[in-house]
Amino acid sequence: MSTLDITAPLLELNSVTVAVNRQRTTPLELVSDVSFSVTQGECLAVVGESGSGKSITAMAIAGLLEPSMQVTGSITYKSQELTELNPDQRRALAGTEIGFIFQDAMSALHPLISIKDQMIRPIRLHQGLSRKDAEQKAAELLEKVGIPPARNVLNSYVHQLSGGLRQRVMIAMALSNKPSLVIADEPTTALDAAVQGQIMELLGELRRSENLAMILISHDISVVARHSDTMAVMYAGQVVETGPTQGVINDARHPYTHALINASPERAHAPRRLPTIPGQVPTLDQLPPGCRFQPRCSFAIPDSIAPQGMTDFGGGRRARCCNPLGISA
């Protein structure tokens, strides 16, 4: 049996486009030309405003899209092309190799089934354990994510748990079959600041102890800065900048990335009105020509109306801009 080359990407997306065709003459692209990669043990943050395509991209990776959505381009996991797998193969992979932490545990967990039954079903399905052994495994997973006594939570229903406990249950379920990759889709949504910090620290500890690759979807620049190694910034369905997290935050090349970072409260060194990005995100059926950020960009030039590809600046830095900051702005 061959071993995984840990220097090669565990997951790699190349020119991935997701389109939906619902009584339209031409399919509507929800995300377009998305490319990035994640190596074993790395945390990649996918950042952007609501509606930028972050969650659609994540669901394309995990095989959770609706049947009406078509995926083109390449998604490889451990050198296996995921777009060529049939639905049963994708489900098996998502249940074992790829764990998914949904952003709303209250909606993701079934309200009429106990936590125990929801946890042991995938464990028994994929590991072939007896019910007793699966219950023991579930209890151990809950203890690993900081829930003692685990038995009390196992016998509970989702409405009986606090937001923090629900999210810890979601994390335990994502880890139940020892995945190599975990996708965390806004894992601290609707949690108070103290619990948010606890959940993010837990995810960091588990990532290091289990050597997990992680895709962290977030709109919170402060969370991204503290917990990710690399980042991909999305706008209107496209990746507009990628690179090492600290490099991107300290020296953003795309004007949208620069504006997004400056609008973060953590970037303000004194009490002041935070800068905002003028205008609105375009709807996907009325995109401007060329650069999708051009109508809102204070650095736009005539070339911005031409189709924009990704420019490589070296050191892992890439940006989809004809007038990148720090180069010719």
MORARA-V231634 format. One record per pair of residues at least 12 apart in sequence whose ideal C-beta (glycine too) atoms are under 10 Angstrom apart, sorted by the first residue. I is the first residue (numbers start at 1). J is the second residue. If there is no record, write none. Layout:
((I;J) (I;J))
//
This chain:
((2;79) (4;40) (4;78) (4;79) (4;180) (5;39) (5;40) (5;78) (5;79) (6;39) (6;40) (6;41) (6;211) (7;39) (7;40) (8;37) (8;39) (8;40) (8;76) (8;78) (8;79) (9;36) (9;37) (9;38) (9;39) (9;40) (9;42) (9;76) (9;77) (9;78) (9;79) (9;213) (10;37) (10;38) (10;39) (10;40) (10;41) (10;42) (10;76) (10;77) (10;78) (10;79) (10;97) (10;180) (10;181) (10;212) (10;213) (11;36) (11;37) (11;38) (11;39) (11;40) (11;42) (11;44) (11;61) (11;75) (11;76) (11;77) (11;78) (11;82) (11;97) (11;98) (11;180) (11;181) (11;183) (11;213) (11;215) (12;35) (12;36) (12;37) (12;38) (12;39) (12;74) (12;75) (12;76) (12;77) (12;79) (13;31) (13;33) (13;34) (13;35) (13;36) (13;37) (13;38) (13;57) (13;60) (13;61) (13;73) (13;74) (13;75) (13;76) (13;77) (13;82) (13;232) (13;239) (14;33) (14;34) (14;35) (14;36) (14;37) (14;73) (14;74) (14;75) (14;76) (15;32) (15;33) (15;34) (15;35) (15;72) (15;73) (15;74) (16;31) (16;32) (16;33) (16;34) (16;35) (16;36) (16;57) (16;60) (16;61) (16;71) (16;72) (16;73) (16;74) (16;75) (16;83) (16;239) (17;29) (17;30) (17;31) (17;32) (17;33) (17;34) (17;60) (17;70) (17;71) (17;72) (17;73) (17;237) (17;238) (18;30) (18;31) (18;32) (18;34) (18;53) (18;56) (18;57) (18;59) (18;60) (18;65) (18;69) (18;70) (18;71) (18;72) (18;73) (18;237) (19;31) (19;32) (19;68) (19;69) (19;70) (19;71) (19;72) (19;284) (20;56) (20;65) (20;66) (20;68) (20;69) (20;70) (20;284) (21;68) (21;69) (21;70) (22;68) (22;69) (24;285) (26;285) (27;68) (27;69) (27;70) (27;72) (28;69) (28;237) (28;283) (28;284) (28;285) (29;53) (29;70) (29;72) (29;237) (29;238) (29;284) (29;285) (29;287) (30;51) (30;53) (30;56) (30;57) (30;60) (30;65) (30;69) (30;237) (30;284) (31;52) (31;53) (31;54) (31;55) (31;56) (31;57) (31;60) (31;69) (31;71) (31;73) (31;234) (31;236) (31;237) (31;238) (31;239) (31;284) (32;53) (32;72) (32;73) (32;236) (32;237) (32;238) (32;239) (32;284) (32;287) (32;292) (33;72) (33;73) (33;237) (33;238) (33;239) (33;308) (33;309) (33;310) (33;320) (34;46) (34;53) (34;56) (34;57) (34;60) (34;61) (34;73) (34;75) (34;232) (34;234) (34;237) (34;238) (34;239) (35;73) (35;74) (35;232) (35;239) (35;242) (35;310) (35;318) (36;57) (36;215) (36;230) (36;231) (36;232) (36;234) (36;239) (36;242) (36;318) (37;76) (37;213) (37;230) (37;232) (37;242) (38;61) (38;77) (38;181) (38;183) (38;213) (38;214) (38;215) (38;229) (38;230) (38;232) (39;213) (39;229) (39;230) (40;78) (40;180) (40;181) (40;211) (40;212) (40;213) (41;180) (41;207) (41;208) (41;210) (41;211) (41;212) (41;213) (41;214) (41;229) (42;181) (42;207) (42;212) (42;213) (42;214) (42;215) (42;228) (42;229) (42;230) (43;182) (43;184) (43;203) (43;204) (43;207) (43;208) (43;212) (43;213) (43;214) (43;215) (43;216) (43;224) (43;227) (43;228) (43;229) (43;230) (43;231) (43;245) (44;183) (44;213) (44;214) (44;215) (44;216) (44;217) (44;224) (44;228) (44;229) (44;230) (44;231) (44;232) (44;242) (44;245) (45;184) (45;214) (45;215) (45;216) (45;217) (45;218) (45;220) (45;221) (45;223) (45;224) (45;225) (45;227) (45;228) (45;229) (45;230) (45;231) (45;232) (45;233) (45;245) (45;248) (46;58) (46;183) (46;185) (46;215) (46;216) (46;217) (46;218) (46;219) (46;224) (46;228) (46;231) (46;232) (46;233) (46;234) (46;239) (46;242) (47;216) (47;217) (47;218) (47;219) (47;220) (47;221) (47;223) (47;224) (47;228) (47;231) (47;232) (47;233) (47;234) (47;235) (47;241) (47;245) (47;248) (47;249) (47;257) (47;260) (47;261) (48;217) (48;218) (48;219) (48;232) (48;233) (48;234) (48;235) (48;236) (48;237) (48;238) (48;239) (48;240) (48;256) (48;257) (48;260) (48;281) (49;219) (49;234) (49;235) (49;236) (49;256) (49;260) (49;277) (49;280) (49;281) (50;186) (50;219) (50;281) (51;234) (51;235) (51;236) (51;237) (51;281) (51;282) (51;283) (51;284) (52;219) (52;233) (52;234) (52;235) (52;236) (52;237) (52;238) (52;239) (52;240) (52;256) (52;281) (53;234) (53;235) (53;236) (53;237) (53;238) (53;239) (53;284) (54;185) (54;186) (54;215) (54;217) (54;218) (54;219) (54;232) (54;233) (54;234) (54;237) (55;102) (55;103) (55;183) (55;185) (55;186) (55;217) (56;69) (56;71) (56;234) (56;237) (57;75) (57;183) (57;215) (57;217) (57;232) (57;234) (57;237) (57;239) (58;98) (58;100) (58;102) (58;183) (58;184) (58;185) (58;186) (58;215) (58;217) (59;71) (59;100) (59;183) (59;185) (60;73) (60;75) (60;82) (60;83) (61;75) (61;77) (61;82) (61;94) (61;98) (61;100) (61;181) (61;183) (61;215) (62;75) (62;82) (62;90) (62;91) (62;93) (62;94) (62;98) (62;99) (62;100) (62;181) (62;183) (62;185) (62;215) (63;75) (63;82) (63;83) (63;85) (63;87) (63;89) (63;90) (63;91) (63;92) (63;93) (63;94) (63;98) (63;100) (64;90) (64;91) (64;94) (64;98) (64;100) (64;102) (64;183) (65;90) (67;87) (70;83) (71;83) (77;93) (77;97) (77;98) (77;180) (77;181) (77;213) (78;93) (78;97) (78;180) (78;181) (80;93) (80;97) (82;94) (82;98) (91;125) (92;125) (92;126) (93;179) (93;181) (94;122) (94;177) (94;179) (94;183) (95;122) (95;123) (95;125) (95;126) (95;176) (95;177) (95;179) (96;122) (96;125) (96;126) (96;127) (96;176) (96;177) (96;178) (96;179) (96;180) (97;177) (97;178) (97;179) (97;180) (97;181) (98;174) (98;177) (98;179) (98;180) (98;181) (98;182) (98;183) (98;213) (98;215) (99;170) (99;171) (99;172) (99;173) (99;174) (99;175) (99;176) (99;177) (99;178) (99;179) (99;180) (99;181) (99;182) (99;183) (99;184) (99;212) (99;214) (100;170) (100;173) (100;174) (100;179) (100;181) (100;182) (100;183) (100;184) (100;185) (100;215) (101;167) (101;170) (101;171) (101;172) (101;173) (101;174) (101;175) (101;182) (101;183) (101;184) (101;185) (101;186) (101;187) (101;199) (101;203) (101;214) (101;216) (101;217) (102;167) (102;170) (102;173) (102;174) (102;183) (102;184) (102;185) (102;186) (102;187) (102;189) (103;167) (103;170) (103;184) (103;185) (103;186) (103;187) (103;188) (103;189) (103;190) (103;217) (103;218) (104;163) (104;166) (104;167) (104;170) (104;185) (104;186) (104;189) (104;190) (105;158) (105;161) (105;163) (105;164) (105;165) (105;166) (105;167) (105;168) (105;169) (105;170) (105;171) (105;173) (105;187) (105;189) (105;190) (105;191) (106;158) (106;159) (106;161) (106;163) (106;166) (106;167) (106;190) (107;158) (108;158) (108;166) (108;167) (108;169) (108;170) (108;173) (108;185) (109;157) (109;158) (109;159) (109;161) (109;166) (109;169) (109;170) (109;173) (110;157) (110;158) (111;157) (111;158) (111;159) (112;157) (112;158) (112;159) (113;157) (113;158) (114;153) (114;154) (114;155) (114;156) (114;157) (114;158) (114;160) (115;138) (115;142) (115;147) (115;150) (115;152) (115;153) (115;154) (115;155) (115;156) (115;157) (115;158) (115;160) (115;161) (115;165) (115;166) (115;169) (115;172) (115;173) (116;131) (116;134) (116;135) (116;138) (116;139) (116;142) (116;150) (116;151) (116;153) (116;154) (116;155) (116;156) (117;131) (117;135) (117;138) (117;154) (117;155) (118;138) (118;154) (118;157) (118;158) (118;169) (118;173) (119;134) (119;135) (119;137) (119;138) (119;139) (119;141) (119;142) (119;153) (119;154) (119;169) (119;172) (119;173) (119;176) (120;132) (120;133) (120;134) (120;135) (120;136) (120;137) (120;138) (120;154) (120;176) (121;134) (121;138) (121;173) (121;176) (122;134) (122;138) (122;173) (122;176) (122;177) (123;135) (123;136) (123;137) (123;138) (123;141) (123;173) (123;176) (123;177) (124;137) (125;177) (126;176) (126;177) (126;178) (127;176) (127;177) (127;178) (134;176) (135;150) (135;151) (135;154) (136;150) (137;176) (137;177) (138;150) (138;151) (138;153) (138;154) (138;169) (138;172) (138;173) (138;176) (139;151) (139;153) (139;154) (139;172) (140;172) (140;176) (141;168) (141;169) (141;171) (141;172) (141;173) (141;174) (141;175) (141;176) (142;154) (142;165) (142;168) (142;169) (142;171) (142;172) (142;173) (143;172) (144;168) (144;171) (144;172) (144;175) (144;202) (144;205) (144;206) (144;209) (144;210) (145;165) (145;167) (145;168) (145;169) (145;170) (145;171) (145;172) (145;173) (145;174) (145;175) (145;199) (145;202) (145;203) (145;205) (145;206) (146;164) (146;165) (146;168) (146;171) (146;172) (146;198) (146;199) (146;201) (146;202) (146;205) (147;161) (147;164) (147;165) (147;168) (147;169) (147;171) (147;172) (150;172) (153;165) (153;166) (153;168) (153;169) (153;172) (154;169) (156;169) (162;191) (162;195) (163;188) (163;189) (163;190) (163;191) (163;192) (163;195) (163;196) (163;199) (164;188) (164;191) (164;192) (164;194) (164;195) (164;196) (164;198) (164;199) (164;202) (165;195) (166;190) (166;191) (167;184) (167;187) (167;188) (167;189) (167;190) (167;191) (167;195) (167;196) (167;198) (167;199) (167;202) (167;203) (168;195) (168;198) (168;199) (168;202) (170;184) (170;187) (170;199) (171;184) (171;187) (171;199) (171;202) (171;203) (171;206) (172;206) (174;187) (174;203) (174;206) (174;212) (175;206) (175;210) (175;212) (178;210) (178;212) (179;210) (179;212) (179;213) (180;210) (180;211) (180;212) (180;213) (181;212) (181;213) (181;214) (181;215) (182;203) (182;206) (182;207) (182;210) (182;212) (182;213) (182;214) (182;215) (182;216) (183;213) (183;214) (183;215) (183;216) (183;217) (184;199) (184;200) (184;203) (184;207) (184;214) (184;215) (184;216) (184;217) (184;218) (184;227) (185;215) (185;216) (185;217) (185;218) (186;216) (186;217) (186;218) (186;219) (186;220) (186;223) (187;199) (187;200) (187;202) (187;203) (187;216) (187;217) (187;218) (187;223) (188;200) (188;203) (188;218) (188;220) (188;223) (189;218) (189;219) (189;220) (196;220) (196;223) (197;223) (197;226) (200;216) (200;218) (200;220) (200;223) (200;226) (200;227) (201;226) (201;227) (203;216) (203;227) (204;216) (204;226) (204;227) (204;228) (207;227) (214;227) (214;228) (214;229) (215;228) (215;232) (216;228) (216;229) (216;231) (217;234) (218;231) (219;260) (219;264) (220;264) (220;265) (220;266) (221;245) (221;249) (221;257) (221;260) (221;261) (221;262) (221;263) (221;264) (221;265) (221;266) (221;267) (222;249) (222;264) (222;265) (222;266) (222;267) (223;266) (224;245) (224;248) (224;249) (224;261) (224;264) (225;245) (225;246) (225;248) (225;249) (225;250) (225;261) (225;264) (225;266) (225;267) (226;245) (226;266) (227;245) (228;244) (228;245) (228;246) (228;248) (228;249) (229;244) (229;245) (229;246) (230;242) (230;243) (230;244) (230;245) (230;246) (230;247) (230;248) (230;316) (231;243) (231;244) (231;245) (231;246) (231;247) (231;248) (231;249) (231;257) (232;248) (232;318) (233;248) (233;252) (233;253) (233;254) (233;256) (233;257) (233;260) (233;261) (233;319) (233;320) (234;256) (235;254) (235;256) (235;257) (235;260) (235;281) (235;282) (235;291) (235;292) (235;293) (235;296) (235;320) (236;256) (236;281) (236;282) (236;283) (236;284) (236;287) (236;288) (236;291) (236;292) (236;293) (237;281) (237;282) (237;284) (237;287) (237;292) (238;287) (238;291) (238;292) (238;293) (238;308) (238;310) (238;320) (239;254) (239;310) (239;318) (239;319) (239;320) (240;253) (240;254) (240;255) (240;256) (240;257) (240;260) (240;291) (240;292) (240;293) (240;308) (240;310) (240;318) (240;319) (240;320) (240;321) (241;253) (241;254) (241;255) (241;256) (241;257) (241;258) (241;260) (241;310) (241;313) (241;317) (241;318) (241;319) (241;320) (241;321) (241;324) (242;254) (242;257) (242;310) (242;312) (242;316) (242;317) (242;318) (242;319) (242;320) (243;257) (243;313) (243;314) (243;315) (243;316) (243;317) (243;318) (243;319) (244;315) (244;316) (244;317) (247;313) (247;315) (247;316) (247;317) (248;261) (248;316) (248;317) (248;319) (249;261) (249;264) (249;267) (251;313) (251;317) (251;325) (251;326) (252;317) (252;319) (252;324) (252;325) (252;326) (253;311) (253;313) (253;317) (253;318) (253;319) (253;320) (253;321) (253;323) (253;324) (253;325) (253;326) (253;327) (253;329) (254;291) (254;293) (254;297) (254;299) (254;308) (254;311) (254;318) (254;319) (254;320) (254;321) (254;323) (254;324) (254;325) (255;277) (255;291) (255;293) (255;294) (255;296) (255;297) (255;298) (255;299) (255;300) (255;304) (255;319) (255;321) (255;323) (255;324) (255;325) (255;329) (256;277) (256;291) (256;292) (256;293) (256;296) (256;297) (256;319) (256;320) (256;321) (257;293) (257;319) (257;321) (257;324) (257;325) (258;297) (258;298) (258;299) (258;324) (258;325) (258;326) (258;329) (259;275) (259;276) (259;277) (259;278) (259;293) (259;296) (259;297) (259;298) (259;299) (260;277) (262;274) (262;275) (262;276) (262;277) (263;275) (263;276) (263;277) (277;293) (277;296) (277;297) (277;298) (278;295) (278;296) (278;297) (278;298) (279;293) (279;295) (279;296) (279;297) (280;295) (280;296) (281;293) (281;296) (282;294) (282;295) (282;296) (288;304) (288;305) (289;304) (289;305) (289;306) (289;307) (290;302) (290;303) (290;304) (290;305) (290;306) (290;307) (290;308) (290;322) (291;303) (291;304) (291;305) (291;306) (291;307) (291;308) (291;320) (291;321) (291;322) (291;323) (292;304) (292;308) (292;320) (293;308) (293;320) (293;321) (294;306) (294;308) (294;321) (294;322) (297;321) (297;323) (298;329) (299;321) (299;322) (299;323) (299;324) (299;325) (299;328) (299;329) (300;321) (300;322) (300;323) (301;322) (301;323) (301;328) (301;329) (302;322) (302;323) (303;321) (303;322) (303;323) (304;321) (304;322) (304;323) (305;322) (306;322) (307;322) (308;320) (308;321) (308;322) (309;321) (309;322) (311;324) (311;327) (313;326) (313;327))
//
